Every structure is written in structure tokens, then in C-alpha cells.
Amino acid sequence: MSPSGNGPEERYTAAPFVPEGAGLDALRRAAAGCRGCPLHRNATQTVFGAGRAGARVMLVGEQPGDQEDRQGRPFVGPAGRLLDRALAEAGLDPADAYVTNAVKHFKFTRAEPRKRRIHKAPTLREATACGPWLAAELALVEPELIVVLGATAGKALLGSSFRVGEVRGTVLEREIHGRPERLVPTVHPSSVLRARDEDRDAAYEGLVADLNVAAHALG
């Protein structure tokens, strides 16, 4: 059901939970109580963005993974470690980036009770419901550049027609949540980890090449 309890036909949205005029710390505290869509029911906790207002680059991924859900911070699992390495190779300091996800709760399935939690991609409806949090983060961080990590983040920011393979490694200029933004799309680092052994090096090099475009765009 929707937060207002009027029935499933009403769209999910986090908007009622986002406090006006709040800083990042207050947003993070408020997000911990978000009930804007059903994903909060099974997740351990909300995983809000990490970093400081004024960071030059914002990295937007899909959703928290298993480790992120347990630790409460974005990109602390294997994909995050790979991303940090790729950022460093491209000349971007991970410590100077604000990192977040389009969806703030871990969506997963289990093959059997007590078995490993298996990532399940969020729907566009779920990403749209979480959009007010991302809009609030963008307004406070005011990054010079957004690095879009994968299809879910791209669709959340640029619409359902987004295809990462068509625009990866290019600098896009779009209005996002009322602000003119520059964006560089690329694949999600988890896709590198999922690549076949013989393809993984090339997939990683492709990610680094796209991040090099982002580094040059920042100057």
C-alpha cells in the first residue's frame, strides 16, 4: 500500500518523508524512517548517500547490496572496492566523491530460508518512489558532474528510454530535478564482477576509460 494507505493504485513516493530545508545529516536521519515504498519491509536499514556537500562529483548507482545493507553505507562491498580502484586509476579521488544510489533499500530474493540473499533489480516504480531523496541530495551536494553507474541509475535520472550502451563514456547535459547537470554514464561496477573470466579485464578497462572521460570533464 501507499504511505497514505489509500490503496495500491496510488503511486509510491518518498516525498512525505523528505524534510524541507534539511542538511545532509538531517536527510540521512529522516531517510532511516522512510516508508515510501515496500522495499523497507525486508531490508535491514536505509542506506543513504555518503560524502560531503560540495563534492565535485556524485556517483549514482542502483541500490545497496548485501554488505551495504548490513553496514549501512553505500559501495562498501566488492563492487565498491572495484569502483574505488577504477576511480583511482582514472585520477578521481574516491574520498572527494559523494556516492549514493537511486534506491536506498536492498531488494533481494532468497532461494530458500536462511540462504544467501540474492540481488533483485528494483523496478522503475521503486526508483521513482525514491527519487525525492536523490533530488534532495543533488540540491545539497551541487556536484559539477554526475557519474551514472548502470541502467537503473540512468533511468531514474534520465527516463525510461535510457540505454547505458548507447551513451556510456559521453558527457551529457540535461536538466535533472530542475537543475542543469552534466552526466557521464557508464556500467555499474558489479557488471564487471559478473563478466566471464575471459572478458573481465576488458570490462574493467572499459569502466576506467569511461571514468577517464569524467575526470577530463572535471578538468
N, CA, C and O of each residue as an XYZ file, in Angstrom:
876
protein
N       0.832     -1.194      0.000
C       0.000      0.000      0.000
C       0.865      1.241      0.000
O       2.043      1.188      0.352
N       0.288      2.340     -0.389
C       0.993      3.604     -0.404
C       1.122      4.138      1.014
O       0.407      3.673      1.902
N       2.031      5.122      1.265
C       2.191      5.669      2.601
C       0.901      6.231      3.173
O       0.699      6.191      4.387
N       0.027      6.751      2.327
C      -1.209      7.342      2.832
C      -2.285      6.305      3.096
O      -3.314      6.622      3.692
N      -2.063      5.055      2.657
C      -2.987      3.972      2.921
C      -4.241      4.000      2.068
O      -5.244      3.379      2.423
N      -4.202      4.706      0.953
C      -5.389      4.802      0.112
C      -5.515      3.676     -0.895
O      -6.457      3.656     -1.687
N      -4.583      2.744     -0.876
C      -4.697      1.604     -1.767
C      -3.537      1.508     -2.720
O      -2.797      2.476     -2.892
N      -3.358      0.344     -3.355
C      -2.203      0.100     -4.204
C      -2.198      0.915     -5.483
O      -1.159      1.029     -6.133
N      -3.357      1.495     -5.866
C      -3.384      2.243     -7.108
C      -2.631      3.570     -6.997
O      -2.213      4.129     -8.011
N      -2.454      4.077     -5.781
C      -1.723      5.328     -5.598
C      -0.225      5.057     -5.712
O       0.276      4.071     -5.171
N       0.469      5.914     -6.399
C       1.881      5.636     -6.642
C       2.688      5.757     -5.354
O       2.381      6.569     -4.481
N       3.714      4.940     -5.257
C       4.634      5.022     -4.135
C       5.460      6.294     -4.263
O       5.821      6.693     -5.370
N       5.759      6.927     -3.143
C       6.666      8.075     -3.166
C       7.247      8.314     -1.779
O       6.570      8.143     -0.765
N       8.507      8.709     -1.757
C       9.172      9.064     -0.507
C       8.940     10.516     -0.126
O       9.372     10.949      0.943
N       8.262     11.280     -0.982
C       8.136     12.724     -0.779
C       7.656     13.116      0.621
O       8.208     14.059      1.189
N       6.656     12.443      1.210
C       6.201     12.869      2.546
C       7.259     12.716      3.643
O       7.136     13.308      4.715
N       8.286     11.927      3.373
C       9.298     11.657      4.395
C      10.518     12.580      4.287
O      11.379     12.572      5.167
N      10.596     13.370      3.217
C      11.764     14.219      2.965
C      11.542     15.587      3.600
O      10.663     16.328      3.160
N      12.322     15.940      4.631
C      12.103     17.223      5.301
C      12.617     18.390      4.455
O      13.674     18.296      3.830
N      11.876     19.466      4.442
C      12.289     20.647      3.691
C      13.392     21.387      4.436
O      13.380     21.477      5.663
N      14.337     21.911      3.680
C      15.387     22.740      4.259
C      16.403     21.995      5.096
O      17.165     22.616      5.837
N      16.433     20.669      4.994
C      17.348     19.874      5.814
C      18.714     19.759      5.163
O      18.828     19.763      3.937
N      19.755     19.657      5.988
C      21.088     19.352      5.505
C      21.246     17.855      5.309
O      20.312     17.087      5.537
N      22.436     17.446      4.883
C      22.650     16.025      4.589
C      22.470     15.144      5.819
O      21.884     14.065      5.724
N      22.962     15.584      6.963
C      22.828     14.757      8.168
C      21.367     14.582      8.552
O      20.943     13.488      8.924
N      20.593     15.671      8.460
C      19.174     15.576      8.791
C      18.427     14.721      7.774
O      17.517     13.976      8.139
N      18.809     14.822      6.492
C      18.200     13.961      5.476
C      18.489     12.492      5.769
O      17.612     11.638      5.645
N      19.720     12.215      6.157
C      20.098     10.836      6.445
C      19.271     10.281      7.600
O      18.811      9.141      7.552
N      19.088     11.090      8.628
C      18.282     10.640      9.773
C      16.828     10.414      9.351
O      16.200      9.437      9.759
N      16.304     11.322      8.537
C      14.918     11.189      8.091
C      14.735      9.968      7.198
O      13.720      9.276      7.280
N      15.722      9.708      6.346
C      15.632      8.570      5.426
C      15.577      7.243      6.173
O      15.038      6.262      5.660
N      16.133      7.210      7.384
C      16.108      5.972      8.163
C      14.682      5.523      8.460
O      14.437      4.340      8.695
N      13.733      6.476      8.449
C      12.347      6.129      8.724
C      11.466      6.118      7.495
O      10.240      6.125      7.612
N      12.076      6.100      6.303
C      11.279      6.174      5.082
C      10.442      4.905      4.889
O      10.932      3.783      5.022
N       9.174      5.123      4.572
C       8.248      4.033      4.264
C       7.559      4.323      2.931
O       6.394      3.979      2.731
N       8.294      4.956      2.033
C       7.710      5.423      0.784
C       7.412      4.346     -0.237
O       6.678      4.587     -1.196
N       7.974      3.153     -0.046
C       7.659      2.012     -0.903
C       7.874      0.743     -0.088
O       8.453      0.816      0.996
N       7.436     -0.404     -0.560
C       7.503     -1.618      0.259
C       8.905     -2.168      0.521
O       9.053     -3.071      1.345
N       9.931     -1.658     -0.147
C      11.261     -2.247     -0.002
C      11.804     -2.153      1.423
O      12.669     -2.943      1.799
N      11.322     -1.217      2.209
C      11.820     -1.065      3.585
C      11.472     -2.263      4.449
O      12.107     -2.493      5.479
N      10.474     -3.026      4.041
C       9.972     -4.094      4.914
C      10.993     -5.207      5.146
O      11.079     -5.753      6.246
N      11.762     -5.541      4.118
C      12.699     -6.660      4.233
C      14.150     -6.227      4.400
O      14.988     -7.024      4.822
N      14.454     -4.986      4.076
C      15.832     -4.509      4.198
C      16.209     -4.330      5.666
O      15.350     -4.088      6.513
N      17.491     -4.450      5.954
C      17.972     -4.241      7.313
C      17.840     -2.777      7.716
O      17.456     -2.467      8.844
N      18.157     -1.885      6.793
C      18.152     -0.462      7.089
C      18.203      0.333      5.791
O      18.506     -0.210      4.728
N      17.905      1.623      5.889
C      18.100      2.534      4.774
C      19.595      2.768      4.589
O      20.330      2.951      5.559
N      20.036      2.760      3.337
C      21.437      3.078      3.040
C      21.455      4.396      2.272
O      21.200      4.437      1.068
N      21.761      5.466      2.993
C      21.766      6.797      2.398
C      23.123      7.068      1.770
O      24.061      6.287      1.928
N      23.216      8.179      1.059
C      24.473      8.546      0.421
C      25.556      8.889      1.430
O      25.268      9.163      2.595
N      26.805      8.871      0.973
C      27.953      9.193      1.824
C      28.844     10.189      1.105
O      29.074     10.084     -0.099
N      29.334     11.143      1.854
C      30.194     12.177      1.283
C      29.767     13.533      1.809
O      28.947     13.627      2.723
N      30.323     14.575      1.229
C      30.075     15.915      1.752
C      29.367     16.784      0.719
O      29.487     16.570     -0.488
N      28.637     17.756      1.215
C      28.089     18.779      0.338
C      29.252     19.528     -0.313
O      30.240     19.850      0.348
N      29.129     19.798     -1.595
C      30.218     20.461     -2.310
C      31.184     19.522     -2.997
O      32.124     19.978     -3.648
N      30.974     18.212     -2.869
C      31.818     17.269     -3.602
C      31.695     17.551     -5.105
O      30.602     17.823     -5.601
N      32.811     17.485     -5.820
C      32.795     17.846     -7.233
C      32.045     16.830     -8.093
O      31.455     17.179     -9.115
N      32.077     15.598     -7.674
C      31.449     14.546     -8.474
C      30.506     13.732     -7.603
O      30.828     13.421     -6.456
N      29.345     13.386     -8.141
C      28.414     12.493     -7.468
C      28.325     11.205     -8.275
O      28.106     11.232     -9.486
N      28.493     10.098     -7.605
C      28.370      8.779     -8.222
C      27.025      8.197     -7.818
O      26.730      8.066     -6.630
N      26.211      7.850     -8.804
C      24.873      7.325     -8.523
C      24.783      5.898     -9.047
O      24.885      5.660    -10.250
N      24.592      4.953     -8.135
C      24.443      3.557     -8.505
C      22.995      3.116     -8.447
O      22.078      3.937     -8.433
N      22.804      1.813     -8.414
C      21.457      1.252     -8.472
C      20.791      1.199     -7.103
O      19.824      1.916     -6.846
N      21.314      0.346     -6.228
C      20.741      0.130     -4.907
C      21.829     -0.479     -4.024
O      22.850     -0.936     -4.539
N      21.628     -0.493     -2.701
C      22.598     -1.166     -1.833
C      22.633     -2.657     -2.128
O      21.638     -3.242     -2.555
N      23.790     -3.261     -1.896
C      23.910     -4.708     -1.960
C      23.869     -5.308     -0.563
O      23.543     -4.626      0.408
N      24.199     -6.568     -0.473
C      24.122     -7.280      0.801
C      24.996     -6.631      1.867
O      24.534     -6.395      2.984
N      26.259     -6.338      1.536
C      27.165     -5.749      2.526
C      26.749     -4.332      2.889
O      26.847     -3.928      4.047
N      26.285     -3.581      1.902
C      25.833     -2.218      2.163
C      24.627     -2.216      3.091
O      24.520     -1.376      3.984
N      23.723     -3.161      2.872
C      22.533     -3.277      3.712
C      22.909     -3.597      5.150
O      22.280     -3.099      6.083
N      23.915     -4.413      5.332
C      24.335     -4.798      6.683
C      25.096     -3.666      7.376
O      24.938     -3.449      8.577
N      25.939     -2.934      6.595
C      26.803     -1.917      7.192
C      26.193     -0.510      7.179
O      26.635      0.364      7.924
N      25.188     -0.294      6.341
C      24.535      0.999      6.316
C      25.257      2.072      5.539
O      24.976      3.258      5.715
N      26.201      1.674      4.666
C      26.935      2.643      3.850
C      26.985      2.144      2.407
O      27.057      0.938      2.171
N      26.947      3.067      1.438
C      26.940      2.644      0.035
C      28.328      2.222     -0.443
O      29.338      2.754      0.018
N      28.371      1.281     -1.353
C      29.584      0.865     -2.062
C      30.704      0.415     -1.124
O      31.854      0.825     -1.281
N      30.367     -0.421     -0.157
C      31.388     -0.984      0.732
C      31.646     -2.458      0.441
O      32.504     -3.071      1.076
N      30.916     -3.032     -0.510
C      31.105     -4.429     -0.877
C      32.098     -4.583     -2.013
O      32.832     -3.643     -2.317
N      32.139     -5.745     -2.647
C      33.107     -5.999     -3.726
C      33.007     -5.004     -4.883
O      34.030     -4.563     -5.406
N      31.788     -4.648     -5.288
C      31.634     -3.685     -6.390
C      32.184     -2.326     -5.997
O      32.766     -1.628     -6.827
N      32.005     -1.943     -4.739
C      32.542     -0.672     -4.267
C      34.052     -0.645     -4.254
O      34.664      0.367     -4.593
N      34.656     -1.754     -3.863
C      36.118     -1.815     -3.864
C      36.662     -1.736     -5.286
O      37.669     -1.073     -5.537
N      35.996     -2.410     -6.208
C      36.419     -2.337     -7.607
C      36.244     -0.916     -8.142
O      37.091     -0.424     -8.888
N      35.151     -0.259     -7.763
C      34.919      1.118     -8.204
C      35.995      2.048     -7.666
O      36.487      2.903     -8.402
N      36.371      1.902     -6.409
C      37.428      2.756     -5.850
C      38.728      2.595     -6.631
O      39.427      3.571     -6.901
N      39.041      1.358     -6.988
C      40.271      1.107     -7.758
C      40.194      1.757     -9.129
O      41.165      2.357     -9.591
N      39.029      1.640     -9.791
C      38.865      2.231    -11.114
C      38.912      3.757    -11.052
O      39.498      4.396    -11.925
N      38.297      4.340    -10.024
C      38.338      5.793     -9.856
C      39.773      6.269     -9.694
O      40.182      7.252    -10.312
N      40.538      5.566     -8.856
C      41.927      5.960     -8.630
C      42.742      5.867     -9.919
O      43.571      6.736    -10.190
N      42.515      4.831    -10.709
C      43.237      4.700    -11.979
C      42.882      5.821    -12.946
O      43.705      6.225    -13.769
N      41.657      6.320    -12.845
C      41.217      7.403    -13.727
C      41.601      8.780    -13.190
O      41.338      9.794    -13.837
N      42.214      8.819    -12.023
C      42.633     10.096    -11.456
C      41.548     10.810    -10.673
O      41.635     12.016    -10.444
N      40.527     10.072    -10.262
C      39.462     10.649     -9.443
C      39.598     10.114     -8.018
O      39.643      8.902     -7.808
N      39.664     11.010     -7.051
C      39.843     10.609     -5.664
C      38.504     10.141     -5.092
O      37.582     10.948     -4.975
N      38.371      8.858     -4.731
C      37.101      8.384     -4.165
C      36.675      9.177     -2.937
O      35.483      9.318     -2.665
N      37.660      9.697     -2.190
C      37.339     10.441     -0.972
C      36.707     11.797     -1.273
O      36.109     12.407     -0.388
N      36.831     12.273     -2.507
C      36.281     13.568     -2.882
C      34.984     13.417     -3.676
O      34.535     14.361     -4.327
N      34.391     12.234     -3.620
C      33.141     11.981     -4.351
C      32.012     11.751     -3.356
O      32.225     11.227     -2.263
N      30.827     12.147     -3.747
C      29.626     11.802     -2.992
C      29.028     10.579     -3.675
O      28.755     10.607     -4.875
N      28.826      9.518     -2.924
C      28.335      8.271     -3.505
C      26.954      7.949     -2.952
O      26.719      8.057     -1.748
N      26.053      7.558     -3.823
C      24.700      7.238     -3.409
C      24.085      6.270     -4.408
O      24.733      5.855     -5.369
N      22.849      5.920     -4.174
C      22.120      5.017     -5.057
C      20.756      5.595     -5.401
O      20.193      6.385     -4.643
N      20.235      5.191     -6.549
C      18.895      5.619     -6.938
C      17.843      5.080     -5.976
O      16.836      5.740     -5.719
N      18.076      3.888     -5.448
C      17.170      3.243     -4.495
C      17.925      3.015     -3.196
O      19.064      2.547     -3.220
N      17.319      3.335     -2.076
C      18.029      3.359     -0.794
C      17.837      2.106      0.058
O      18.421      2.005      1.137
N      17.029      1.149     -0.407
C      16.867     -0.107      0.328
C      17.272     -1.286     -0.565
O      17.079     -1.259     -1.781
N      17.827     -2.300      0.054
C      18.278     -3.504     -0.634
C      17.076     -4.358     -1.021
O      16.291     -4.763     -0.164
N      16.938     -4.629     -2.309
C      15.892     -5.521     -2.799
C      16.532     -6.861     -3.138
O      17.512     -6.919     -3.881
N      15.978     -7.929     -2.591
C      16.619     -9.231     -2.767
C      15.580    -10.339     -2.745
O      14.416    -10.129     -2.401
N      16.032    -11.504     -3.118
C      15.214    -12.702     -3.012
C      16.069    -13.801     -2.390
O      17.297    -13.716     -2.392
N      15.425    -14.819     -1.864
C      16.135    -15.980     -1.306
C      15.614    -17.237     -1.991
O      14.407    -17.408     -2.164
N      16.532    -18.107     -2.376
C      16.108    -19.378     -2.954
C      15.428    -20.239     -1.887
O      14.448    -20.931     -2.162
N      15.971    -20.186     -0.653
C      15.409    -20.932      0.472
C      15.617    -20.102      1.729
O      16.487    -19.231      1.754
N      14.836    -20.356      2.774
C      15.059    -19.642      4.038
C      16.496    -19.815      4.531
O      17.072    -20.901      4.454
N      17.048    -18.735      5.030
C      18.412    -18.676      5.572
C      19.504    -18.830      4.536
O      20.685    -18.889      4.880
N      19.124    -18.895      3.270
C      20.127    -18.943      2.218
C      20.619    -17.532      1.912
O      20.032    -16.551      2.369
N      21.696    -17.434      1.141
C      22.262    -16.143      0.761
C      21.217    -15.275      0.083
O      20.419    -15.759     -0.720
N      21.228    -13.998      0.409
C      20.296    -13.054     -0.210
C      20.798    -12.691     -1.610
O      21.943    -12.272     -1.774
N      19.949    -12.852     -2.599
C      20.319    -12.634     -3.993
C      19.728    -11.327     -4.482
O      18.519    -11.108     -4.403
N      20.591    -10.463     -4.986
C      20.170     -9.159     -5.506
C      19.054     -9.306     -6.521
O      19.085    -10.193     -7.373
N      18.080     -8.438     -6.422
C      16.990     -8.368     -7.392
C      16.854     -6.919     -7.833
O      16.727     -6.027     -6.995
N      16.879     -6.676     -9.134
C      16.869     -5.298     -9.631
C      15.582     -4.589     -9.238
O      14.499     -5.159     -9.368
N      15.687     -3.350     -8.758
C      14.480     -2.589     -8.452
C      13.735     -2.204     -9.724
O      14.331     -2.086    -10.795
N      12.437     -2.012     -9.594
C      11.634     -1.582    -10.730
C      11.751     -0.073    -10.910
O      12.213      0.638    -10.018
N      11.328      0.400    -12.070
C      11.316      1.847    -12.304
C      10.374      2.527    -11.316
O      10.633      3.647    -10.877
N       9.297      1.860    -10.972
C       8.364      2.421     -9.995
C       9.040      2.628     -8.643
O       8.819      3.644     -7.985
N       9.864      1.667     -8.230
C      10.569      1.782     -6.951
C      11.634      2.869     -7.008
O      11.808      3.620     -6.047
N      12.344      2.958     -8.125
C      13.349      4.015     -8.278
C      12.692      5.391     -8.300
O      13.226      6.347     -7.737
N      11.541      5.490     -8.946
C      10.817      6.760     -8.986
C      10.339      7.149     -7.593
O      10.390      8.322     -7.221
N       9.880      6.176     -6.829
C       9.437      6.445     -5.457
C      10.566      7.029     -4.620
O      10.334      7.894     -3.775
N      11.782      6.559     -4.854
C      12.947      7.018     -4.091
C      13.513      8.334     -4.646
O      14.410      8.923     -4.042
N      12.997      8.792     -5.783
C      13.530      9.973     -6.439
C      13.632     11.217     -5.579
O      14.604     11.959     -5.724
N      12.673     11.493     -4.680
C      12.802     12.697     -3.853
C      14.054     12.732     -2.978
O      14.582     13.807     -2.694
N      14.531     11.561     -2.552
C      15.784     11.551     -1.779
C      16.956     11.954     -2.670
O      17.796     12.761     -2.273
N      17.008     11.393     -3.866
C      18.093     11.708     -4.789
C      18.039     13.178     -5.191
O      19.080     13.824     -5.312
N      16.842     13.710     -5.400
C      16.697     15.128     -5.739
C      17.219     16.010     -4.611
O      17.878     17.019     -4.859
N      16.922     15.628     -3.372
C      17.393     16.398     -2.221
C      18.912     16.330     -2.101
O      19.551     17.329     -1.768
N      19.500     15.157     -2.369
C      20.957     15.029     -2.332
C      21.609     15.908     -3.392
O      22.590     16.598     -3.116
N      21.062     15.880     -4.606
C      21.612     16.702     -5.683
C      21.560     18.183     -5.339
O      22.508     18.920     -5.608
N      20.463     18.615     -4.750
C      20.303     20.026     -4.416
C      21.313     20.481     -3.373
O      21.751     21.631     -3.393
N      21.685     19.592     -2.467
C      22.627     19.950     -1.408
C      24.087     19.795     -1.835
O      24.928     20.635     -1.513
N      24.375     18.722     -2.556
C      25.766     18.479     -2.963
C      26.177     19.422     -4.095
O      27.312     19.899     -4.128
N      25.251     19.691     -5.023
C      25.518     20.539     -6.188
C      26.807     20.121     -6.910
O      27.721     20.932     -7.061
N      26.881     18.872     -7.350
C      28.117     18.396     -7.981
C      28.336     19.054     -9.335
O      27.392     19.476    -10.003
N      29.597     19.130     -9.721
C      29.929     19.613    -11.061
C      29.618     18.552    -12.117
O      29.382     18.871    -13.282
N      29.621     17.289    -11.693
C      29.427     16.182    -12.630
C      28.781     15.012    -11.907
O      29.099     14.732    -10.751
N      27.872     14.332    -12.593
C      27.261     13.114    -12.070
C      27.766     11.938    -12.900
O      27.653     11.953    -14.125
N      28.317     10.930    -12.249
C      28.672      9.684    -12.921
C      27.534      8.696    -12.683
O      27.243      8.322    -11.547
N      26.908      8.289    -13.760
C      25.737      7.414    -13.709
C      26.210      5.973    -13.862
O      26.748      5.600    -14.904
N      26.010      5.171    -12.831
C      26.522      3.801    -12.812
C      25.407      2.806    -13.114
O      24.716      2.337    -12.209
N      25.242      2.494    -14.388
C      24.322      1.443    -14.771
C      22.938      1.926    -15.169
O      22.609      3.108    -15.072
N      22.130      0.954    -15.628
C      20.840      1.258    -16.240
C      19.815      1.790    -15.251
O      19.076      2.716    -15.583
N      19.747      1.233    -14.044
C      18.739      1.688    -13.093
C      18.949      3.143    -12.722
O      17.999      3.925    -12.702
N      20.198      3.514    -12.424
C      20.500      4.908    -12.106
C      20.210      5.805    -13.302
O      19.686      6.908    -13.143
N      20.551      5.334    -14.502
C      20.305      6.130    -15.698
C      18.831      6.377    -15.938
O      18.437      7.487    -16.295
N      18.018      5.360    -15.746
C      16.574      5.527    -15.946
C      15.969      6.417    -14.864
O      15.046      7.186    -15.134
N      16.485      6.312    -13.646
C      15.985      7.155    -12.562
C      16.266      8.628    -12.836
O      15.457      9.493    -12.499
N      17.413      8.910    -13.448
C      17.807     10.301    -13.686
C      17.374     10.817    -15.049
O      17.043     11.994    -15.192
N      17.375      9.940    -16.056
C      17.209     10.393    -17.441
C      15.975      9.841    -18.137
O      15.712     10.185    -19.289
N      15.218      8.994    -17.458
C      13.989      8.494    -18.049
C      14.083      7.057    -18.511
O      15.172      6.494    -18.626
N      12.938      6.475    -18.770
C      12.858      5.046    -19.055
C      13.494      4.647    -20.382
O      13.763      3.466    -20.603
N      13.738      5.612    -21.272
C      14.342      5.287    -22.569
C      15.868      5.175    -22.489
O      16.514      4.834    -23.480
N      16.445      5.459    -21.320
C      17.910      5.423    -21.170
C      18.457      4.026    -21.469
O      17.916      3.025    -21.000
N      19.531      3.972    -22.253
C      20.252      2.734    -22.533
C      21.730      3.009    -22.329
O      22.332      3.790    -23.066
N      22.309      2.371    -21.337
C      23.694      2.696    -20.984
C      24.650      2.426    -22.137
O      25.619      3.164    -22.315
N      24.398      1.386    -22.922
C      25.308      1.054    -24.016
C      25.351      2.093    -25.114
O      26.322      2.163    -25.868
N      24.299      2.907    -25.215
C      24.230      3.907    -26.281
C      24.985      5.186    -25.939
O      25.427      5.900    -26.839
N      25.138      5.484    -24.648
C      25.691      6.788    -24.257
C      26.861      6.685    -23.284
O      27.366      7.716    -22.838
N      27.304      5.494    -22.943
C      28.388      5.383    -21.963
C      29.645      6.081    -22.468
O      29.957      6.064    -23.659
N      30.355      6.694    -21.525
C      31.607      7.357    -21.878
C      31.429      8.666    -22.616
O      32.382      9.152    -23.225
N      30.243      9.255    -22.586
C      29.995     10.558    -23.205
C      29.524     11.534    -22.126
O      29.011     11.124    -21.085
N      29.704     12.816    -22.386
C      29.240     13.849    -21.459
C      27.873     14.342    -21.937
O      27.744     14.895    -23.029
N      26.873     14.133    -21.108
C      25.519     14.571    -21.418
C      25.193     15.827    -20.617
O      25.677     16.002    -19.499
N      24.388     16.678    -21.184
C      23.901     17.855    -20.465
C      22.379     17.794    -20.435
O      21.725     17.824    -21.478
N      21.828     17.711    -19.242
C      20.385     17.570    -19.078
C      19.936     18.379    -17.856
O      20.730     18.714    -16.978
N      18.644     18.677    -17.834
C      18.060     19.259    -16.624
C      17.525     18.122    -15.773
O      16.684     17.341    -16.219
N      18.019     18.033    -14.544
C      17.636     16.971    -13.626
C      17.062     17.612    -12.369
O      17.745     18.380    -11.691
N      15.823     17.301    -12.063
C      15.170     17.858    -10.880
C      15.327     19.375    -10.812
O      15.582     19.945     -9.751
N      15.169     20.008    -11.965
C      15.192     21.466    -12.018
C      16.557     22.105    -12.056
O      16.666     23.330    -12.008
N      17.618     21.293    -12.142
C      18.986     21.834    -12.196
C      19.668     21.378    -13.477
O      19.542     20.215    -13.860
N      20.398     22.286    -14.155
C      21.206     21.828    -15.283
C      22.372     20.996    -14.769
O      23.110     21.429    -13.885
N      22.533     19.815    -15.318
C      23.581     18.895    -14.854
C      24.384     18.371    -16.032
O      23.892     18.281    -17.157
N      25.634     18.026    -15.743
C      26.458     17.267    -16.689
C      26.597     15.855    -16.137
O      26.835     15.659    -14.945
N      26.444     14.884    -17.015
C      26.461     13.490    -16.591
C      27.338     12.658    -17.512
O      27.366     12.883    -18.722
N      28.050     11.699    -16.941
C      28.799     10.711    -17.719
C      28.286      9.326    -17.320
O      28.565      8.865    -16.213
N      27.551      8.667    -18.194
C      27.074      7.319    -17.884
C      28.170      6.271    -18.115
O      29.029      6.419    -18.984
N      28.110      5.231    -17.324
C      28.962      4.062    -17.518
C      28.246      2.848    -16.929
O      27.130      2.964    -16.423
N      28.886      1.704    -16.996
C      28.280      0.495    -16.441
C      28.413      0.497    -14.922
O      29.246      1.208    -14.359
N      27.589     -0.300    -14.276
C      27.733     -0.493    -12.841
C      28.926     -1.416    -12.605
O      29.094     -2.393    -13.335
N      29.757     -1.129    -11.600
C      30.929     -1.995    -11.372
C      30.578     -3.449    -11.114
O      31.399     -4.332    -11.363
N      29.377     -3.716    -10.622
C      29.005     -5.116    -10.401
C      28.947     -5.888    -11.708
O      29.135     -7.105    -11.715
N      28.688     -5.193    -12.826
C      28.651     -5.890    -14.118
C      30.044     -6.367    -14.516
O      30.178     -7.365    -15.223
N      31.077     -5.665    -14.070
C      32.451     -6.107    -14.317
C      32.714     -7.398    -13.551
O      33.314     -8.337    -14.074
N      32.258     -7.427    -12.311
C      32.455     -8.626    -11.497
C      31.693     -9.826    -12.059
O      32.123    -10.968    -11.899
N      30.566     -9.566    -12.715
C      29.769    -10.665    -13.269
C      30.260    -11.130    -14.636
O      29.823    -12.167    -15.135
N      31.162    -10.372    -15.239
C      31.642    -10.727    -16.572
C      32.381    -12.067    -16.530
O      32.953    -12.441    -15.506
N      32.360    -12.773    -17.640
C      33.114    -14.031    -17.730
C      34.594    -13.761    -17.536
O      35.078    -12.666    -17.822
N      35.308    -14.761    -17.049
C      36.722    -14.576    -16.741
C      37.494    -13.986    -17.909
O      38.332    -13.103    -17.726
N      37.211    -14.476    -19.107
C      37.967    -14.028    -20.272
C      37.595    -12.605    -20.697
O      38.319    -11.971    -21.465
N      36.468    -12.112    -20.194
C      36.002    -10.771    -20.575
C      36.198     -9.729    -19.483
O      35.989     -8.538    -19.714
N      36.598    -10.172    -18.296
C      36.581     -9.263    -17.148
C      37.593     -8.137    -17.280
O      37.291     -6.998    -16.925
N      38.788     -8.431    -17.784
C      39.792     -7.368    -17.921
C      39.315     -6.277    -18.880
O      39.490     -5.087    -18.613
N      38.720     -6.685    -19.983
C      38.224     -5.703    -20.952
C      37.064     -4.894    -20.364
O      36.950     -3.694    -20.613
N      36.207     -5.556    -19.587
C      35.089     -4.850    -18.961
C      35.603     -3.811    -17.963
O      35.090     -2.695    -17.885
N      36.624     -4.203    -17.207
C      37.209     -3.256    -16.241
C      37.872     -2.084    -16.965
O      37.711     -0.934    -16.556
N      38.604     -2.364    -18.020
C      39.258     -1.296    -18.781
C      38.230     -0.341    -19.387
O      38.478      0.861    -19.490
N      37.077     -0.880    -19.788
C      36.016     -0.029    -20.305
C      35.470      0.911    -19.242
O      35.194      2.078    -19.518
N      35.314      0.400    -18.025
C      34.869      1.240    -16.911
C      35.875      2.350    -16.640
O      35.496      3.509    -16.473
N      37.153      1.999    -16.596
C      38.191      3.008    -16.352
C      38.205      4.057    -17.470
O      38.373      5.247    -17.203
N      38.030      3.615    -18.715
C      38.003      4.561    -19.843
C      36.855      5.555    -19.691
O      37.028      6.748    -19.944
N      35.685      5.070    -19.280
C      34.552      5.977    -19.069
C      34.837      6.946    -17.926
O      34.481      8.122    -18.011
N      35.470      6.473    -16.866
C      35.788      7.347    -15.747
C      36.869      8.354    -16.128
O      36.925      9.450    -15.571
N      37.724      7.984    -17.074
C      38.695      8.957    -17.599
C      37.980     10.128    -18.279
O      38.398     11.279    -18.159
N      36.903      9.816    -18.989
C      36.091     10.877    -19.611
C      35.555     11.815    -18.521
O      35.570     13.036    -18.677
N      35.088     11.233    -17.433
C      34.586     12.036    -16.327
C      35.688     12.910    -15.728
O      35.466     14.083    -15.428
N      36.868     12.332    -15.558
C      37.986     13.095    -14.997
C      38.352     14.272    -15.889
O      38.604     15.370    -15.392
N      38.383     14.056    -17.195
C      38.705     15.134    -18.128
C      37.609     16.196    -18.129
O      37.897     17.386    -18.258
N      36.359     15.772    -17.987
C      35.251     16.732    -17.949
C      35.340     17.646    -16.732
O      34.960     18.815    -16.793
N      35.847     17.102    -15.626
C      36.022     17.919    -14.434
C      37.200     18.882    -14.569
O      37.227     19.939    -13.938
N      38.178     18.502    -15.403
C      39.330     19.377    -15.629
C      40.370     19.301    -14.536
O      41.390     19.988    -14.605
